[in-house]
Amino acid sequence: MATSKEPTFEEQLTKLQGIVNQLEQGNVPLEKAIQQFKDGIQLSKELQKKLTSAEKTLGHLIDDNGEEKEYEKVTDDPSNNGGGNRGFGSEE
C-alpha cells in the first residue's frame, strides 16, 4: 500500500517557482495558465501557513541555560524592514 507523503516546504517552493517561470514566459495556453495561476495561489497559501507555523515554533527557543525563552526581535528599525540586529545574542 502506497503512503501519501506531504511535500516538503522546499518541494512546494520549487513547484511554485516552476509555475511562476512558465507563466512569465507567456507561452502557456490560456486555460492552462489559469489553472497554473490557481495552483500557484494555493501553493503560496500553503507555504505561508508553513512559514507562520515555523515562526511560532521558533518563537520559543532554549537559551544557554536550557531554559525556554521567548524570541524577541531586536532592531533599531521599528518597522523591522532591515537594518539593526535581530534575535538572541544581539542585545548589547
C-alpha positions as CSV (number, residue, x, y, z in Angstrom):
1,M,0.0,0.0,0.0
2,A,1.5,3.4,-1.0
3,T,1.5,6.1,1.5
4,S,0.8,9.7,0.6
5,K,3.7,11.8,1.8
6,E,3.1,15.6,2.2
7,P,5.6,17.5,0.1
8,T,8.3,19.4,1.9
9,F,8.4,23.2,2.0
10,E,11.3,23.2,-0.4
11,E,9.5,20.9,-2.9
12,Q,6.4,23.1,-2.8
13,L,8.6,26.2,-3.3
14,T,10.4,24.7,-6.2
15,K,7.0,23.8,-7.8
16,L,5.7,27.4,-7.2
17,Q,8.9,28.8,-8.8
18,G,8.3,26.5,-11.8
19,I,4.8,27.7,-12.2
20,V,5.9,31.4,-12.0
21,N,8.6,30.8,-14.6
22,Q,6.2,29.2,-17.0
23,L,3.7,32.0,-16.6
24,E,6.4,34.6,-17.0
25,Q,7.4,33.1,-20.3
26,G,3.9,33.6,-21.6
27,N,3.7,30.7,-24.0
28,V,1.2,28.7,-22.0
29,P,-2.3,28.2,-23.3
30,L,-4.9,30.4,-21.5
31,E,-6.8,27.5,-19.8
32,K,-3.5,26.0,-18.6
33,A,-2.3,29.4,-17.4
34,I,-5.4,30.0,-15.4
35,Q,-5.1,26.6,-13.8
36,Q,-1.4,27.2,-13.0
37,F,-2.3,30.5,-11.5
38,K,-4.8,28.9,-9.2
39,D,-2.4,26.2,-8.3
40,G,0.3,28.8,-7.6
41,I,-2.1,30.8,-5.3
42,Q,-2.9,27.6,-3.4
43,L,0.8,26.7,-3.1
44,S,1.5,30.2,-1.9
45,K,-1.1,29.9,0.8
46,E,0.2,26.6,2.0
47,L,3.8,27.9,2.1
48,Q,2.7,30.9,4.1
49,K,1.0,28.6,6.6
50,K,4.2,26.6,7.0
51,L,6.2,29.8,7.5
52,T,3.8,31.1,10.1
53,S,3.9,27.8,11.9
54,A,7.7,27.7,11.8
55,E,7.8,31.3,13.2
56,K,5.5,30.3,16.1
57,T,7.7,27.3,16.8
58,L,10.8,29.4,16.8
59,G,9.1,32.0,19.0
60,H,10.2,29.9,22.0
61,L,13.8,29.0,22.0
62,I,16.1,27.4,24.5
63,D,18.8,29.6,26.0
64,D,22.3,28.5,27.0
65,N,21.0,27.5,30.5
66,G,18.4,25.2,29.0
67,E,15.5,27.5,29.8
68,E,12.8,28.3,27.4
69,K,13.0,31.9,26.3
70,E,10.6,33.8,24.1
71,Y,12.2,35.1,20.9
72,E,12.3,38.8,20.6
73,K,13.3,40.7,17.5
74,V,15.8,43.4,18.5
75,T,16.2,46.1,15.9
76,D,16.9,49.8,15.5
77,D,14.3,50.0,12.8
78,P,10.8,50.0,14.3
79,S,9.3,48.6,11.0
80,N,11.7,45.6,11.1
81,N,12.4,46.2,7.4
82,G,16.1,45.9,7.5
83,G,19.0,47.4,9.5
84,G,19.7,46.7,13.1
85,N,20.2,43.4,14.9
86,R,17.7,40.7,15.4
87,G,17.3,37.8,17.8
88,F,19.4,36.2,20.6
89,G,22.9,37.5,21.2
90,S,22.2,40.8,19.6
91,E,21.4,42.7,22.7
92,E,24.4,44.9,23.7
